């Protein structure tokens, strides 16, 4: 992209949006792997708890409450991770849609800025720079 914001073409903005969507796709892949691992842990913990209760149905299991609490905590983390995945997916789809819109000749820099403001896009990126972050200086931190 050009240093002068007025010289940014729709094609450059569309490419920027595709790049942002690609970065988000990488985050989605990592988050999905983390969620999958966490769900596998929940399944294994649940199977282990069932096996322990089945093997010793007449003996009180002092660890049962701790095990149930651990499983519930992991389930809550899994739900939070799924919500995070949904938010990243929605933002990535928004960038993809915006790229298509720009490629078709509709919209411009203001459209991208409005989208990033409405979605709080800079908060989804680590060290990557967003146009909004560049304009407001929030990516310099």
C-alpha positions as CSV (number, residue, x, y, z in Angstrom):
1,X,0.0,0.0,0.0
2,X,1.0,3.6,-0.6
3,X,2.2,5.9,2.2
4,X,-0.5,8.4,1.2
5,X,-3.9,7.1,2.3
6,X,-5.6,8.9,-0.6
7,X,-3.6,6.8,-3.1
8,X,-4.8,3.4,-1.8
9,X,-6.6,1.7,-4.6
10,X,-9.6,-0.6,-4.2
11,X,-7.5,-3.5,-5.5
12,X,-4.9,-2.8,-2.7
13,X,-7.7,-2.6,-0.1
14,X,-9.2,-5.8,-1.4
15,X,-5.7,-7.5,-1.1
16,X,-5.4,-6.1,2.4
17,X,-8.7,-7.6,3.4
18,X,-7.8,-11.0,1.9
19,X,-4.5,-10.8,3.9
20,X,-6.4,-10.0,7.1
21,X,-8.8,-12.9,6.4
22,X,-5.8,-15.2,5.9
23,X,-4.2,-14.1,9.1
24,X,-7.5,-14.8,10.9
25,X,-7.7,-18.2,9.3
26,X,-4.3,-19.0,10.8
27,X,-5.6,-18.0,14.2
28,X,-8.8,-20.1,13.6
29,X,-6.7,-23.2,12.8
30,X,-4.7,-22.8,16.1
31,X,-7.9,-22.1,18.1
32,X,-9.6,-25.1,16.5
33,X,-6.7,-27.4,17.4
34,X,-6.8,-26.1,21.0
35,X,-10.5,-26.7,21.2
36,X,-10.1,-30.2,19.8
37,X,-7.4,-31.0,22.3
38,X,-9.5,-29.7,25.2
39,X,-12.6,-31.7,24.1
40,X,-10.4,-34.8,23.9
41,X,-9.3,-34.2,27.5
42,X,-13.0,-33.8,28.6
43,X,-13.9,-37.1,26.9
44,X,-10.9,-38.9,28.4
45,X,-11.6,-37.5,31.9
46,X,-15.3,-38.4,31.6
47,X,-14.4,-42.0,30.5
48,X,-11.9,-42.3,33.3
49,X,-14.5,-41.1,35.9
50,X,-17.1,-43.5,34.5
51,X,-14.6,-46.4,34.7
52,X,-13.7,-45.5,38.3
53,X,-17.3,-45.4,39.3
54,X,-18.2,-48.6,37.5
55,X,-15.3,-50.5,39.0
56,X,-16.1,-49.4,42.6
57,X,-19.8,-48.6,42.7
58,X,-20.1,-49.3,46.4
59,X,-17.1,-47.3,47.5
60,X,-17.4,-43.6,47.9
61,X,-15.0,-41.8,45.6
62,X,-13.5,-38.8,47.3
63,X,-11.9,-37.7,44.1
64,X,-15.2,-37.8,42.2
65,X,-16.2,-34.2,43.2
66,X,-12.8,-32.9,42.2
67,X,-13.0,-34.9,38.9
68,X,-16.4,-33.5,38.1
69,X,-15.3,-30.0,38.9
70,X,-12.3,-30.4,36.6
71,X,-14.5,-31.7,33.8
72,X,-17.0,-28.8,34.3
73,X,-14.1,-26.3,34.2
74,X,-12.8,-27.8,31.0
75,X,-16.2,-27.7,29.5
76,X,-16.6,-24.0,30.3
77,X,-13.1,-23.3,28.8
78,X,-14.3,-25.3,25.7
79,X,-17.4,-23.1,25.4
80,X,-15.4,-19.9,25.8
81,X,-12.9,-21.2,23.1
82,X,-15.9,-22.0,20.8
83,X,-17.2,-18.4,21.3
84,X,-13.7,-17.1,20.4
85,X,-13.6,-19.3,17.3
86,X,-17.0,-18.0,16.3
87,X,-15.9,-14.4,16.7
88,X,-12.7,-14.9,14.6
89,X,-14.7,-16.8,11.9
90,X,-17.2,-14.0,11.7
91,X,-14.5,-11.4,11.4
92,X,-12.6,-13.4,8.7
93,X,-15.9,-13.8,6.8
94,X,-16.4,-10.1,7.0
95,X,-13.0,-9.3,5.6
96,X,-13.6,-11.8,2.8
97,X,-16.9,-10.2,2.0
98,X,-15.4,-6.8,2.1
99,X,-12.5,-7.9,-0.2
100,X,-15.1,-9.1,-2.7
101,X,-17.1,-5.9,-2.4
102,X,-13.9,-3.8,-3.0
103,X,-12.8,-6.1,-5.9
104,X,-16.2,-5.4,-7.6
105,X,-15.5,-1.7,-7.3
106,X,-17.7,-0.8,-4.4
107,X,-16.4,0.9,-1.2
108,X,-13.1,2.3,-0.3
109,X,-10.9,3.3,2.6
110,X,-13.8,4.7,4.5
111,X,-15.6,1.4,4.1
112,X,-12.7,-0.6,5.5
113,X,-12.3,1.8,8.4
114,X,-16.0,1.6,9.3
115,X,-15.8,-2.2,9.2
116,X,-12.7,-2.2,11.5
117,X,-14.4,0.2,13.9
118,X,-17.7,-1.8,13.9
119,X,-15.9,-5.1,14.5
120,X,-13.1,-3.8,16.8
121,X,-10.8,-5.5,14.3
122,X,-7.5,-4.4,15.9
123,X,-8.2,-6.4,19.0
124,X,-8.1,-9.6,17.0
125,X,-4.6,-9.2,15.8
126,X,-1.3,-9.6,17.7
127,X,1.6,-7.7,16.2
128,X,-0.2,-7.4,12.8
129,X,-1.2,-3.9,11.8
130,X,-4.7,-3.0,10.8
131,X,-5.6,0.1,8.8
132,X,-7.6,1.4,11.7
133,X,-4.7,0.8,14.1
134,X,-2.4,2.7,11.7
135,X,-4.8,5.6,11.4
136,X,-5.4,5.9,15.2
137,X,-1.9,4.9,16.2
138,X,-3.2,2.0,18.4
139,X,-0.9,-0.6,16.9
140,X,2.3,1.3,18.0
141,X,2.0,0.0,21.6
